[in-house]
Amino acid sequence: MKGRNLKNLDKTRAGVNALFGTCLADIRRKIRYIPNAKELKGLRKIHPDKLEPGMILAKPILIGSAVFLGEGVVLTERLVSRIQNMNLDYAFVEGRSEQDMPLEEALALLDHRFRNCDGSDLMMNIKEIVRKHIIELYE
């Protein structure tokens, strides 16, 4: 009886390793590069539908592991059309990000969301981290 259970356990482990190994490889293929906060300054992350001719790519656009368009490429109408047909989630172009609301409104919304957390040191630390991040977005 023990022998059969060990064989089943080995099959289960092999199946789990194969499944997660495949998932991790897929994730590695999709996520080629994740910029850090310092690299994002002066970059705008926008949906391909909002791309316009004359914009300049701030990060390369990849197809698999190959560079389709490199950093610094000035977009033309034809390139914008091709990028929009690639089903990308976003592209990085040069320029500052445009915020949807004024800084004061964003900070007021943050205060509102954390209004019931005054007694928690952890939540106040999280609030302060988010506050600093919001202010950096507007600099």
NUKE-955259 format. One line per 10 residues: number of its first residue (from 1); their letters; for each residue x, y, z of C-alpha. Coordinates in Angstrom, 2 decimals. Example, Ala and Ser with C-alpha at 12.3 -4.5 7.8 and 13.67 -1.06 7.14 Angstrom:
# residues 2
1	AS	12.30 -4.50 7.80 ~ 13.67 -1.06 7.14
This chain:
# residues 139
1	MKGRNLKNLD	0.00 0.00 0.00 ~ 2.83 2.41 0.83 ~ 4.53 1.83 -2.51 ~ 1.43 2.77 -4.46 ~ 0.99 6.00 -2.42 ~ 4.62 7.00 -3.07 ~ 4.20 6.42 -6.80 ~ 1.05 8.58 -6.79 ~ 2.88 11.26 -4.81 ~ 5.74 11.28 -7.31
11	KTRAGVNALF	3.25 11.62 -10.20 ~ 1.51 14.47 -8.39 ~ 4.79 16.29 -7.76 ~ 5.83 15.87 -11.38 ~ 2.47 17.23 -12.54 ~ 2.65 20.24 -10.21 ~ 6.24 20.99 -11.29 ~ 5.27 20.75 -14.94 ~ 2.25 23.01 -14.43 ~ 4.05 25.69 -12.42
21	GTCLADIRRK	7.15 25.49 -14.58 ~ 5.00 26.22 -17.62 ~ 3.22 29.09 -15.85 ~ 6.48 30.68 -14.74 ~ 7.97 30.39 -18.22 ~ 4.84 32.03 -19.65 ~ 5.08 34.87 -17.13 ~ 8.77 35.37 -17.93 ~ 7.94 35.61 -21.66 ~ 5.22 38.21 -21.08
31	IRYIPNAKEL	7.09 40.34 -18.55 ~ 10.34 41.34 -20.19 ~ 11.03 44.55 -18.33 ~ 9.48 46.34 -15.39 ~ 10.83 49.87 -14.95 ~ 11.45 51.25 -11.49 ~ 10.03 54.56 -10.21 ~ 13.11 56.62 -11.12 ~ 13.01 55.37 -14.70 ~ 9.33 56.31 -15.00
41	KGLRKIHPDK	9.96 60.03 -14.40 ~ 9.44 61.84 -17.68 ~ 7.58 58.87 -19.17 ~ 3.93 58.52 -19.96 ~ 2.30 55.11 -19.91 ~ -0.59 55.27 -22.34 ~ -2.99 52.94 -24.09 ~ -2.14 52.37 -27.77 ~ -5.47 53.95 -28.82 ~ -4.16 57.27 -27.46
51	LEPGMILAKP	-0.90 57.20 -29.44 ~ -0.47 60.01 -31.94 ~ 1.99 60.68 -34.75 ~ 4.96 62.69 -33.51 ~ 5.12 61.01 -30.09 ~ 8.50 59.55 -29.15 ~ 8.85 56.07 -27.67 ~ 10.55 56.17 -24.28 ~ 10.85 52.37 -24.01 ~ 11.16 49.79 -26.78
61	ILIGSAVFLG	8.16 47.80 -27.93 ~ 8.90 44.08 -27.96 ~ 7.41 41.20 -29.90 ~ 8.41 38.16 -27.88 ~ 12.09 38.79 -27.24 ~ 12.69 40.84 -30.40 ~ 12.59 44.64 -30.50 ~ 9.83 45.82 -32.83 ~ 10.46 49.52 -32.27 ~ 13.33 50.91 -30.25
71	EGVVLTERLV	13.54 53.67 -27.71 ~ 13.58 57.15 -29.28 ~ 11.56 56.25 -32.38 ~ 9.28 59.07 -33.54 ~ 5.87 57.61 -34.30 ~ 4.31 58.06 -37.71 ~ 0.68 57.40 -38.66 ~ 1.69 54.03 -40.11 ~ 3.58 53.01 -36.92 ~ 0.71 54.13 -34.71
81	SRIQNMNLDY	-1.67 52.00 -36.76 ~ 0.63 48.95 -36.54 ~ 1.06 49.35 -32.77 ~ -2.70 49.65 -32.28 ~ -3.18 46.38 -34.18 ~ -0.72 44.54 -31.90 ~ -3.14 44.25 -28.93 ~ -0.68 45.85 -26.50 ~ -1.87 46.96 -23.07 ~ 0.24 50.12 -23.07
91	AFVEGRSEQD	3.28 51.90 -24.47 ~ 5.75 54.31 -22.87 ~ 6.24 57.63 -24.61 ~ 8.33 60.62 -23.62 ~ 6.71 63.39 -21.60 ~ 5.19 63.85 -18.21 ~ 2.13 61.92 -17.16 ~ -1.03 63.95 -17.10 ~ -3.06 63.51 -13.95 ~ -6.84 63.27 -14.03
101	MPLEEALALL	-7.39 65.49 -10.99 ~ -5.61 68.32 -9.18 ~ -3.11 67.42 -6.43 ~ -5.29 68.89 -3.68 ~ -8.23 66.76 -4.77 ~ -6.09 63.61 -4.89 ~ -4.78 64.26 -1.35 ~ -8.31 64.99 -0.08 ~ -9.48 61.69 -1.58 ~ -6.60 59.90 0.15
111	DHRFRNCDGS	-7.57 61.47 3.50 ~ -11.18 60.42 2.91 ~ -10.22 56.82 2.16 ~ -8.11 56.56 5.32 ~ -10.58 58.47 7.56 ~ -11.40 55.44 9.74 ~ -7.80 54.30 10.22 ~ -6.51 56.91 12.69 ~ -5.83 54.36 15.43 ~ -3.68 52.06 13.34
121	DLMMNIKEIV	0.04 52.82 13.03 ~ 0.33 50.38 10.12 ~ -2.45 52.07 8.16 ~ -1.00 55.52 8.86 ~ 2.37 54.33 7.53 ~ 0.67 53.03 4.39 ~ -1.19 56.33 4.03 ~ 2.06 58.31 4.29 ~ 3.74 56.11 1.66 ~ 0.80 56.63 -0.71
131	RKHIIELYE	0.79 60.38 0.03 ~ 4.48 60.65 -0.92 ~ 3.82 58.67 -4.10 ~ 0.92 60.93 -5.09 ~ 3.01 64.05 -4.55 ~ 5.82 62.56 -6.67 ~ 3.33 61.99 -9.49 ~ 2.63 65.71 -9.62 ~ 6.26 66.91 -9.49
